[in-house]
Amino acid sequence: MKTFDNLVFNDHPNTAGGLMARLDLGDYQVSVVTMKGDKPQFGGLYGSQLAGTYEVAVFGKDGSSMVRLSEWDDVLGWQTPEQITAIMATIQEGNGASLNQPQPTF
């Protein structure tokens, strides 16, 4: 099973000081981005490599449709490698469609 450790980060093509990794997982593609420094500048990404946090998004296989990862957004910011691995595991276990289901709030 692929995990966060299988992601290969390269310079982000649109955000100075950012890093980006993409990985195909069956019918989905996971996209993980972060800033190289610990204090993102205005307009930066929702994560800091130095702090061990990342922003994650999941796309359908066609690359154009985003999967909702929360009730409010298509991306999740400030995620740890363990949280991203859990999302990747859900996809690889064949439950990717469940990612976009509303979660109960208590």
C-alpha positions in Angstrom: 0.0 0.0 0.0 1.3 3.4 -0.9 1.8 6.0 1.9 3.0 9.6 2.3 6.6 8.3 1.9 5.8 7.4 -1.7 5.2 11.0 -2.6 8.0 12.7 -4.6 8.0 16.5 -4.0 9.2 19.0 -6.6 9.1 22.8 -6.7 5.5 24.0 -7.1 5.0 25.4 -10.6 2.8 28.4 -9.4 3.8 29.2 -5.8 7.3 30.5 -5.1 8.8 28.6 -2.1 6.2 25.8 -2.5 6.5 22.1 -3.1 4.1 19.8 -4.8 3.7 16.0 -5.2 1.0 14.1 -7.1 0.4 10.4 -7.1 -2.1 8.3 -9.0 -4.1 5.8 -6.8 -6.5 3.9 -9.0 -9.4 6.1 -10.0 -8.1 9.0 -8.0 -5.0 11.3 -7.8 -3.8 12.7 -4.6 -2.1 16.1 -4.7 -0.1 17.3 -1.7 1.5 20.7 -1.4 3.4 22.6 1.2 5.7 25.7 1.7 9.4 25.1 2.2 9.6 27.5 5.1 7.9 27.6 8.4 6.0 30.8 7.9 4.1 30.9 4.6 3.9 34.3 3.0 0.5 35.8 2.1 -1.0 33.7 -0.7 1.1 30.7 0.3 -0.1 27.1 0.7 -1.7 25.6 3.8 1.2 23.7 5.2 4.9 24.0 6.2 7.4 21.4 5.4 9.5 22.5 8.4 6.5 22.0 10.7 5.6 18.7 9.0 2.2 19.9 7.8 0.8 19.7 4.3 -2.3 20.7 2.2 -4.0 17.8 0.5 -6.5 17.5 -2.4 -7.9 14.5 -4.2 -9.0 14.5 -7.9 -11.0 12.1 -9.9 -9.0 10.1 -12.5 -9.8 12.6 -15.2 -7.9 15.2 -13.2 -10.6 17.8 -13.5 -13.1 16.9 -10.7 -12.1 17.5 -7.1 -13.4 15.3 -4.3 -14.8 17.1 -1.3 -12.7 16.2 1.7 -14.8 18.0 4.2 -18.2 19.5 4.6 -16.8 23.0 3.7 -13.9 22.5 1.3 -12.2 20.4 -1.4 -8.8 20.7 0.3 -7.5 20.0 3.8 -4.7 22.2 5.2 -2.2 21.6 7.9 -2.4 17.8 7.6 0.3 15.5 9.0 1.9 12.7 7.0 -0.1 10.3 9.0 -3.4 12.0 8.1 -2.5 12.0 4.5 -1.5 8.3 4.6 -5.0 7.6 6.1 -6.7 9.4 3.1 -4.5 7.4 0.7 -5.4 4.2 2.5 -9.1 5.0 2.2 -8.7 5.4 -1.5 -6.6 2.2 -2.0 -9.0 0.2 0.0 -11.7 1.0 -2.6 -13.5 3.6 -0.5 -12.5 6.7 -2.3 -16.1 7.6 -2.9 -16.7 7.8 0.8 -14.2 10.8 1.1 -16.9 13.2 -0.2 -19.6 12.0 2.2 -20.7 14.4 4.9 -19.3 13.4 8.3 -21.6 13.5 11.3 -20.9 16.3 13.8 -21.4 15.8 17.4 
